[in-house]
């Protein structure tokens, strides 16, 4: 395989020229194949951030030129994100720190008595925020139709007339499989429930249309969308957020604060997105997300998807030739997916294999339970109610390789070759498990 045979060239990203040391003392260019955790920032995004940095000023706070410029940049970023997500006219875009922060914000705004439905296949960011709601966790489905049927049954059995919310991923951070979001949204709405889409793994790979999918909210993170750390988005319907207490109390979220005679204060909170954006906002983070949205749109998702399918096929075909490799899947090997693949190798400890890939080949992948413990235990045949710290010896775990718009062909080629060599030759001493 060569670059010439690839569908299209990768987008320029930071770190493409970084070299890392190997166990033998040599250096090789780093192959970043952990995009599902954090994708490298696009060079375009970094350049846009650097161009703005000298003009940094307080947002919504000052009358000076740089403050007005930063405020305009921040609000333009909000409009760019709304366009990228194809939001409805009355939807709001709230800037947060991450997908986790976004879903915790929504959890804090749930109406009293709300029942939340999630599948056990969710990332912990979507599984855990609902501590103060009535939570129903559904078994991981074995097909898209099963997911819709299971949700419809669960919603039909709930207490009538009470508020309800469904939280679902768009693409699994473990298997990469695409979930039937549009059909799940239709099922939720048919039973009087709302739905929030965790698009952390979907938005960097596929176009996401709030309007077309008919979801009520969508959440994603900048650091998975080729922007730097520390920024995220919650976009969607304004009513639940507008009637809730601010997620954070402080400047920016308050419109008027009056001291009372009894020593307390009376507060009139802001309306709109500002209600949940207390403090000085991360204008650089918002600008970076907007820049990434523009870069992906200009590159064209058709081109990005074609390239990604090529890389997925290359990994699957290459590892299919390696004895003992088993890919993890809920919906089957032929299910549509993004560039996220998890697998186990008979006789190999996953952490040992990931370490060998790093020390011997300069390849960065992830090993573990991927912040999706219930799903991994189900996929690997473990006890779904088992407890224990992730990463301790004897835990069920897997290796995850993930890639995207900035992945060169050579990184995937090197990864496939490395797994073949390690498994065929037994790997460095101590890397195999006792079963091997």
Helices and strands as residue ranges (DSSP letters): G 3-5, E 19-21, E 27-29, E 31-32, H 43-53, H 65-84, E 92-96, H 99-108, E 115-119, H 124-127, E 134-138, H 144-156, E 164-169, H 181-190, E 194-198, H 210-213, E 217-221, G 222-224, E 232-236, H 239-243, E 254-259, E 265-269, G 273-276, H 283-299, H 301-320, E 325-327, E 340-345, H 350-361, E 363-364, E 366-368, H 373-379, E 398-402, H 409-425
